């Protein structure tokens, strides 16, 4: 898939690299107090945000951020190191002055995964495709290492059920290692 990139065609990986490079430059100028360079870089970053549909808040992601595909990606929460974000993933607050989600190191969000509200995800975790992790689930201090570990709660006639998995100790397939809410 070619994007308009001037003289040479721009591939998906080139566009992601371009976005991440501009994001890190803008963060550098913000953190070092280079005011004019920050504003110029922010204008360029905003152009790329609108062009590619990605919105990663400044200074919210640790080193090693990996955006796998172009598409809608929104991060307003704190993300640890070496995070992998697939297309249409979102890490956002519920609004109303609530705290944002906090993700640990080596967390993967697959396609259409949404983490919203005051939720904490530990290190080495996977949130599967089309999964929603919201305020309906209390703080989850994820320290489990087997996919057979279940957490469940009945609240106001609805049942929330989640399988919490550690991707480093599991030998099951990706679908079985996902984090899901019913």
N, C-alpha and C positions, 0 to 999 in steps of 0.2 A: 504494500500500500504506500503510494508516494504522496507526500504533502508538498505544498508549494514552498520551495526552499531556495528560490533564486535560480542561479545557473545550474546547480546540481540538485538532483532530486533528494528530498529529505525523507529518510526512513523513520519508522516508529522509534527505533532505538536512538537515532540522532536527535529526535524531538525531545525524548525523555531526558537525554544527557544535557541538551541545551537548557531545558527547564531546571533541572537540578543544579547545574552549574550557576545559573543566574540566581537561584534561590540561595545557594551558599555564599555567593558574592554579596548579595544584599544583606544577609545576616552578618557577614564580616564587616561591611561598612557600618551597619547599625551598631554592632558591638564595639567597634574601635572609635566611634564618634566622628567619623568622616561624613559630615552632614550632607554636603553637596553630592558626593559620590553615592551616598545612600539614596537620596531622592532621585537621582538619575537612574540608578539601578532599580529602584522600586517601580518607576514608570515602565522600564523594560520588562520587569517581572510581571507587572499587571497585564501588559500586552500578551505575554505568554500564557498567563492564567486564563484570560478570556479566549485565546486562540485554541488552547488544548483542553480547557475545562477542568483544570486542576487547581485546587486552592489548599496549599499547605501553609499554615501559620508560621511566621518567622520564629525561629528558635524553639520550635515545638518538637523537632525530631532530632534524635541523637545521630552519631556518625553511622555510616553504612546503610542509609535509607535506600531501599530498592523498590522503585515503581516498575511493575512488570509490564503493564500495557497502558497506552494512552486512553484517557477517558475521564469520567467524573471521579475525582478523588478529593475528599474534603477532610482535613485534619485540623481540629481546633483543640484537641486534647494533647496531653504530653505523651510522646512516643519514645521508647527507649532506643538503644542501639540495634543495628542490623534488622530493622523491621522490613517486611515484604508486604507491599500493598498492591492488590490486583484492582482491576477496573471496577468502578462504581462502589468502592469501599468508602465508608464514612466513619470518622471518630469525632463526635460532636456532643455538646451539652444539650439538655432538654429545653434550655431557655429559662427565663425567670430567675436568673442569678444563681443557678445551680452550678456546682463544680463540674469541670470537664472530666472525661475518662482519663485514666492513667494506665498506659501499657508498659510492660517490662521489656527487657531485651529479648531479641530473637522471636518476636511475635509475628505471625503471618495472618493477614486478613484476605480471604479468598473473595471471589467475585460477589458483589452485592452484599457483603457483610457490613453490618452497621453496629457500632458500639456507641450508645448514647446515655447520658446521665452520669451520676456519680458512681462509676464502676472502676474497680481496680483489677487488672489482669497481670498475672505474674510472668516470670521469664519462661521462654521456650514453649509458648502456647500457640495453638492454631484455632482460628475462628473460621468455620467452614462457610461454603458458598450459601448465599441466600439466608443467612442467619441474622437475627436481631438480638442484641444484648442490651437491655434497657433498664430503667429504674425499677421495673417490676421485680428484678432480682436484687437482693441486698448486696452489700459489699461482698465480693467473692475474693477471699484471700486464697489464690490458687497455689496449692502446694502438693497436689495429688500427682501421682506418677503413673496411674493405670487408668485405662479407658473405662473400666468397670465401675469406677467411683461415680456415684450419682448424687445429686443434690436436688431436692424437690420441696415445694412449698405450696400449700393451698391457701388462697387469699381471695376473698369475696367471690366464691364460686368458680374461680379459674384456677387451673393447675399449671404451675411453671415447673419444667423439668429440664435439667441440663446435664450433659455429660462433659466433664472437665478433663482435658487430656494434656499430657506432657509429650511433646513430639520427640523428645530425645530418648525416651524409654519405651516407646510403643513400636510394635512390629506389625500393626494392622495397616490397612489401606487408608488413604487420605480421607475417604468418605466416613470411615469408622472413627477417625481421630478428630472429627470436627466438633465444634462447640455449638449446641443448638438449644433453642427455647421453643417449646410447643405452646 
